[in-house]
Amino acid sequence: MTATTVAPPPSLPPSSRRRWTVLAVCCLSMFLVGLDTTVVNVGLPAIGHGLGVGTRDLEWTVDAYTVVLAGLLISSGALADRCGRRKVFQWGLTVFGTASLACALAPSAGALIAARAVQGVGASMLSPVALAIVVNAMPDPRERARAIGVWAAVFGLSMAAGPVTGGALVAELGWRSLFWINAPVVVAALVLSAVFVPESRAAKPRRPDVPGQLLLTVTIGLWVGILIEGPRVGWTSPAALGAYALSLAATAGFALAESRRAEPLVDPGLFRGPVFSGAVLGAVAVFAALNMTLLLNTLYLQHTRGFTPLAAGTATLPLAFGATVCAPWSGRLVARTGPRPPLYAAGGFLTAGGLCLTGIDRHTSVYLLLFAHLLIGVGFGFANAPITNTAVSGLPPSRAGVAGAVTSTARQLGSAVGVAVAGGLVAGIGPAGLAHASRPGWLLVAACGVLLLLVARASRPERARRAAGPGTPTAARTR
């Protein structure tokens, strides 16, 4: 009986070419998800002018996408493990493409924010599922580490290239083209996934955790909402105090509910080890720093310095260059030496880049700005592969969808927090005072780099081995 039920692992495609083709298809979808996280940033002034809205509504235009994406990622990963990863991947592409068209046709800020939220639903089915497909297609640990490096490079490049792409689109075709551009990419990804991506699912998928999902979404939405609305309603107003209490209650309720379930949405036990916890915390810090950088850069250059959207987007080219060059290099370093060296590099470069701009004013040299962007881009490029590989290696292959979802949730939570904090710092500030008001944001970018240095220390190989335990595969213990 036992012999007849054992089948070859689904993670053994017929050839190396097929494995890397699968990676390419997944990277195409991830490029969409990452691009839509940041491409809107540089178009925010044009969207605000076109729809007649201010900074607060513009923040929601960005964070409606990232909050929903962060809230649903883990459930989407579990759904893919249960129903089939290729199937859920294609569902996500369809929802994402349809919502992109709704964004392009939105007649008002409310309609745009709602469509962006639906976009987040579709994107939640792409990010963790794409990583799960890649992990299952690459059974060799070293090959998997290189593939994750490529995957992280594409995702990082898409986020870093978002402002440049957005600036060019807004300058030539208007802000609605930021969403029209998704349609051909979605169609191509649907066709390629049907041809090349094999179906796979977990041998023992988990049961749905509806209470956990609802509490997670509410918790993330409340905390991000506080950061966005706090400057408007007042941090000590009755409304804000009530929101704090509600947010704390939702957080406590989520932790309590998950600790009592046999198959929780997020297993609290995963966070007891410093390696996995550090990877998740590091993902939040890296993406908070990136999104603070992009939003503060957009508002400063366009409002204070009078740059066009295209010029403001072009100013981020050093950031995109640094991320593009260093992300695959980081993947190779992880495969050879483990996560510590690239994490130390990431923390050092992020810290230096943030410190460069803590004294920014209306007359700061553009060369200093470009140099700071290069440092931040290098730090961002070095960070993604070790964080992703550490988190994925901390979970069994049968839960690869959940592994990708936890890391992706941390990334998107960091993105939402970064936008909310940066927007809160400059909300209601005129062009003359915007540079000075943004200085705490650059200090926070540097602080995120310092946090990465601490994460690197927690990822020592000997600690990883102790955290993994004797039953964990060698690859997971040493990376």
Secondary structure as GFF3:
##gff-version 3
##sequence-region A 1 479
A	DSSP	alpha_helix	2	5	.	.	.	ID=ss1
A	DSSP	alpha_helix	16	38	.	.	.	ID=ss2
A	DSSP	three_ten_helix	41	43	.	.	.	ID=ss3
A	DSSP	alpha_helix	44	51	.	.	.	ID=ss4
A	DSSP	alpha_helix	55	83	.	.	.	ID=ss5
A	DSSP	alpha_helix	85	104	.	.	.	ID=ss6
A	DSSP	alpha_helix	109	124	.	.	.	ID=ss7
A	DSSP	alpha_helix	127	137	.	.	.	ID=ss8
A	DSSP	alpha_helix	141	173	.	.	.	ID=ss9
A	DSSP	alpha_helix	177	180	.	.	.	ID=ss10
A	DSSP	alpha_helix	182	196	.	.	.	ID=ss11
A	DSSP	alpha_helix	210	233	.	.	.	ID=ss12
A	DSSP	alpha_helix	238	260	.	.	.	ID=ss13
A	DSSP	three_ten_helix	268	272	.	.	.	ID=ss14
A	DSSP	alpha_helix	274	299	.	.	.	ID=ss15
A	DSSP	pi_helix	300	304	.	.	.	ID=ss16
A	DSSP	alpha_helix	309	314	.	.	.	ID=ss17
A	DSSP	alpha_helix	317	337	.	.	.	ID=ss18
A	DSSP	alpha_helix	340	356	.	.	.	ID=ss19
A	DSSP	alpha_helix	366	393	.	.	.	ID=ss20
A	DSSP	three_ten_helix	397	399	.	.	.	ID=ss21
A	DSSP	alpha_helix	400	426	.	.	.	ID=ss22
A	DSSP	alpha_helix	431	437	.	.	.	ID=ss23
A	DSSP	alpha_helix	439	458	.	.	.	ID=ss24
A	DSSP	alpha_helix	461	468	.	.	.	ID=ss25
A	DSSP	alpha_helix	474	478	.	.	.	ID=ss26
###
